[in-house]
């Protein structure tokens, strides 16, 4: 999955990935700004359709320009979709644990939260687990791995 700015060319992965490479084009912005393309419900609809149709036994590679906002938001959305019985907060904590540079795009999260009918729980989980995090001055995040399936803890059963 490639989530890149509208003026950036997507990587070509060859014929083996013709139907297995989602390309979404929007800026990592949190509000409407001149010259910026924010995430939209159309992006979320395409994202959720792709995630729902994929083979969940295969590894999912998600990237954006810096690996901080769009890709971490998408990893969170994918984990929430794949784990409807696990609390959004538990998944957000797992994301924060594997990526210290994760600053998920809150607009993307809010749109997915609405589309998935999570009642604001995804948005709240990202905000709560991100409180107190310093603004980072890195040019790109560190690659990370996150499990796609979680086991409910006793408090969630």
N, C-alpha and C positions, 0 to 999 in steps of 0.2 A: 504494500500500500504506500503510495507516494502522495504526500500532502504538501504541495509547493505553491509559491507565489504565482500569480497568473502570468508573469513575464518570464518564468523559468521553464526550460525544456525538461520534460520528464525523461528518465532513463529508459532506454530501449532494452528490454530483457530477452528478446527473441521469441520465436514462435511457441516455445514450451510454456510461456506465461501469457499467451494471448488472451485467455479468458480468466486469468488468475492474478491480474495486476490492476488494482483500482487506482485511478489517478484523479485526485480532487485538487482543484485549483482555487485557492483563496489565501488571503493574507492572515498572518497571526495577529489579528487585532481584536480588541475587546469592545470596540464601539465604532460606529460609522464615522469615517474620516474621509476627507477629500482624497481621491485617487486610490483608496483602499477598497478591496473586496472582502467584506467580512464573511465568516461562515454563515450559511443559510440553512433553512429547513430542507431545501432541495439537496444540499450536500449531505445532511443527516439521513435523508431518505435513501440516497444512493449508498451511503456508508452502511446503514443497517441492512439493506438488501444484500450487499456484498458479504457482510459478516454472517448473515443468516444462511446464505447459500454455500458457504465454504465448507471444506472437509475439515472438521475440527481435530482430526488426528494429525494434521500437518502443521508445521511451524508457521506462524504468521509474522512476517517482517513488516514493520511500520517505520517509515522515516519521513522527516520533514527537513527543512534547511538546517536547523540548529539542534533538533532533538530535545527541545525544551518545552514547547507549548502545544503545537498541533499533534505531534506523535504521542506525547504522553497522555493528552486528552483522549486520543483514539484508543490507546492501550487500555485506559480506564473504561471507556465505553464498551470495548470488546469484552473485557472481563465481567462487567456488569451484565451484559447481554447473555454471556455464557453461564452465568451463575446467579439465576434469579432468586435463589433461596439464601444467598449470602448477603449480609448487610453491605450497603454501599460504603459505609465507613470502614469496614474491615478491608475491603478492596482498596480504598484510598490509602489506608495505612500501609498495605502491602506495596503499593506503588511508591509511596514516599520512602519505604525501606530499601527498595532496589534502585532508586534514582534520587540522589540528593539534589540534582539540578532540575527535577520535574517541577514545572510551573504550568500545569495544564490550562489550555485556553478555556476560560470560563464561559465564553459565549458558546463554544462548541459543546461544552458539558451541559449548559442550560437547555440548548436545543435538543440534545439527546435525551435529557431528563424528561422534557415535555413529550417527545415522540414516543418514548418508552413507557410513559405514564408512571413515572417514579415519584411523583408528588413532591418534587424538590429535594429528595433525599440524595441524589447524586451531586447536585450543586452544593448542598450543605456539607456533604462529606469532604468535598475538595476544599471548600473554604475553611472548615474546621481543622483539617489536617495541615493546611497551609498557613495557619495563623502563626505569626512570629517568624516566619521564614524571611531571611534577609533577601533583598533584591540582589540578584547575582550579576556579575559583570563578566561572564564568560561568553565567548563567541559560539560555543557549541557545548551541548551536554555530553555526558558519557554514555556510550551504549549500555543497555541493560537488558536483562531477561526477566520476564514475569510469567508465572504460571497462568495457564488459561482456565484451569479448573481448581476450585477450592472445596474443601470439605467443611460442612457446617460444624461450628463448635457447639458445645452443649448449650450455650446461651441462645443459640439460633435454632435449636431443634424444637 
